[in-house]
Amino acid sequence: MNRLEDVDVDDLRKRSARYAEVARKGASKSARAARETLAARVRPRPKRRGPLVGLLVAGAAVAGIGYLLYDRKRRQAIAGQVSKLQQGARQRYAELGGFTGAVDKVRDRVAAPVMEFDEAALEEQVRQVVAEGGKPPAGLKVTVEGRTVYLRGAVDDPAAVDAVAERVHGVNGVVAVVNLTTTPARAGAGNNKKSTTS
């Protein structure tokens, strides 16, 4: 009996209450985790909405086209535009002389003879054009290199050189006219007046 009296009953109750509380908390956590896992497995997955959106867009497009075709005024306007396009195509076809005429025109453009370049003939044409404008300005030297004409020298009248450059630019076969002339005051400095290309 003495042993029972030595046992502290209140302390045992407090300890058992603490152990019960810890067990209850652990059980509630594990029960909550089990419920969440079960709910995640049972809950249906969300469906993809991509095809639904695509169907809605396609339906709206079909409805818009249907509206355009159903509306009488719009239908007539579209028919008028289509008939104008057809009429223009028929006229162009007739102007070309039918299918064979169109083929012949394309063949003529592609098979056009390529003229050989003659630098000496081009230089002669350039000299004639320069002479047609009257006496060229004193000090002007005209040289032709390929299809490019160079104007060089110390010239008193830059406006006369500009006029020569414009005339030379009109010669068939000239691609560029480069004006490298200077005025006598600037000739010592070696500054170029201007350069023009087409």
C-alpha positions in Angstrom: 0.0 0.0 0.0 2.8 2.3 0.7 3.8 2.1 -2.9 0.4 3.4 -4.1 0.6 6.3 -1.8 4.0 7.3 -3.2 2.5 7.5 -6.7 1.6 11.0 -7.7 -1.8 10.6 -9.4 -2.0 14.3 -10.4 1.3 14.1 -12.2 0.2 11.0 -14.0 -3.0 12.7 -15.1 -1.1 15.7 -16.4 1.3 13.5 -18.3 -1.4 11.4 -19.8 -3.4 14.6 -20.9 -0.2 15.9 -22.6 0.4 12.6 -24.4 -3.3 12.5 -25.5 -3.0 16.0 -26.8 0.1 15.2 -28.8 -1.6 12.1 -30.2 -4.7 14.0 -31.1 -2.7 16.7 -33.0 -0.7 14.1 -34.8 -3.9 12.2 -35.8 -5.6 15.3 -37.0 -2.6 16.3 -39.1 -2.3 12.9 -40.7 -6.1 12.7 -41.2 -6.0 16.2 -42.9 -3.2 15.1 -45.2 -5.0 11.9 -46.0 -8.2 13.9 -46.9 -6.2 16.3 -49.1 -4.5 13.4 -50.9 -7.8 11.6 -51.4 -9.5 14.9 -52.7 -6.7 15.5 -55.1 -7.1 12.0 -56.5 -10.8 12.1 -56.7 -11.2 15.7 -58.0 -11.5 15.8 -61.8 -8.8 17.5 -63.8 -9.7 20.7 -65.6 -10.4 20.2 -69.3 -8.5 22.0 -72.0 -10.3 25.0 -73.4 -8.2 25.4 -76.5 -10.6 23.5 -78.8 -13.6 25.4 -77.4 -12.0 28.8 -78.1 -11.0 27.6 -81.6 -14.6 26.5 -82.3 -15.9 29.8 -81.0 -13.5 31.8 -83.3 -14.4 29.6 -86.3 -18.1 30.0 -85.6 -17.7 33.8 -85.4 -15.8 33.8 -88.7 -18.5 31.7 -90.4 -21.2 33.9 -89.0 -19.4 37.0 -90.3 -19.1 35.5 -93.7 -22.7 34.4 -93.7 -23.7 37.9 -92.7 -21.8 39.4 -95.6 -23.3 37.0 -98.0 -26.7 37.3 -96.6 -26.8 41.1 -96.7 -28.2 42.0 -100.2 -26.4 45.3 -100.6 -23.0 43.9 -99.6 -23.6 40.9 -101.9 -24.3 43.3 -104.8 -21.3 45.4 -104.0 -19.0 42.4 -104.0 -20.5 41.1 -107.2 -20.0 44.6 -108.8 -16.3 44.6 -107.8 -15.8 41.1 -109.1 -17.4 41.9 -112.4 -15.1 45.0 -112.7 -12.1 42.9 -112.1 -13.2 40.3 -114.7 -13.9 43.0 -117.2 -10.5 44.6 -116.7 -8.8 41.3 -117.1 -10.7 40.6 -120.3 -9.7 44.0 -121.7 -6.0 43.5 -120.8 -6.2 40.0 -122.3 -7.6 41.4 -125.6 -5.0 44.2 -125.7 -2.2 41.6 -125.4 -3.8 39.6 -128.3 -4.9 36.6 -126.3 -2.7 34.0 -124.7 -0.2 33.8 -127.7 0.1 37.6 -127.7 1.0 37.7 -124.0 3.5 34.9 -124.5 5.1 36.7 -127.5 5.4 39.9 -125.5 7.1 38.2 -122.6 9.4 36.3 -125.0 10.3 39.6 -126.8 11.3 41.2 -123.5 13.4 38.2 -122.3 15.0 37.6 -125.7 15.7 41.3 -126.5 19.1 41.5 -128.1 21.8 42.6 -125.8 23.7 45.5 -127.4 27.4 45.3 -127.1 29.0 48.2 -125.3 31.3 50.4 -127.5 33.3 52.8 -125.4 34.8 54.6 -128.4 31.3 55.3 -129.8 30.1 56.5 -126.5 33.0 58.8 -126.2 32.3 60.2 -129.6 28.6 60.8 -128.7 29.7 62.6 -125.5 32.1 64.9 -127.4 29.4 65.7 -129.9 26.9 66.6 -127.1 29.6 68.8 -125.4 30.3 70.6 -128.7 26.6 71.2 -129.4 26.3 73.5 -126.5 28.9 75.8 -128.0 32.5 76.2 -127.1 33.2 74.3 -123.9 34.6 76.2 -120.9 38.3 76.8 -121.1 40.3 74.2 -119.1 37.5 71.5 -119.2 38.7 68.0 -119.9 36.1 65.3 -120.7 37.1 61.7 -120.4 35.0 58.5 -120.7 35.8 55.4 -118.7 33.4 52.6 -119.2 29.9 54.1 -119.0 31.1 56.9 -116.6 32.0 60.4 -117.9 34.5 62.4 -115.9 34.7 66.2 -116.1 38.1 67.5 -114.9 40.2 70.7 -114.9 40.3 74.2 -113.5 37.3 76.1 -114.9 36.3 79.8 -114.4 32.5 79.2 -115.0 31.0 76.4 -112.8 27.6 77.1 -114.3 28.8 76.2 -117.8 30.3 72.9 -116.4 26.9 72.1 -114.8 25.2 72.7 -118.2 27.7 70.3 -119.9 27.1 67.7 -117.2 23.3 67.9 -117.7 23.7 67.5 -121.5 26.1 64.6 -121.1 23.8 62.9 -118.6 21.2 62.6 -121.4 23.5 60.6 -123.7 22.2 57.1 -124.2 24.6 54.6 -122.5 26.0 57.1 -119.9 25.4 55.8 -116.4 27.1 58.5 -114.4 28.7 61.9 -114.8 31.3 62.8 -112.2 32.2 66.5 -112.0 35.8 66.9 -110.6 36.3 70.4 -111.8 37.7 73.2 -109.7 37.8 77.0 -109.9 41.2 78.6 -110.4 41.1 80.2 -106.9 40.6 76.7 -105.4 42.8 74.9 -107.9 45.9 75.4 -105.7 44.0 74.0 -102.7 42.9 70.9 -104.8 39.3 71.0 -103.7 36.8 69.2 -105.9 33.7 71.1 -106.9 31.0 68.4 -106.8 30.2 64.9 -108.0 26.9 63.8 -109.6 25.8 60.3 -110.4 22.6 58.9 -111.8 
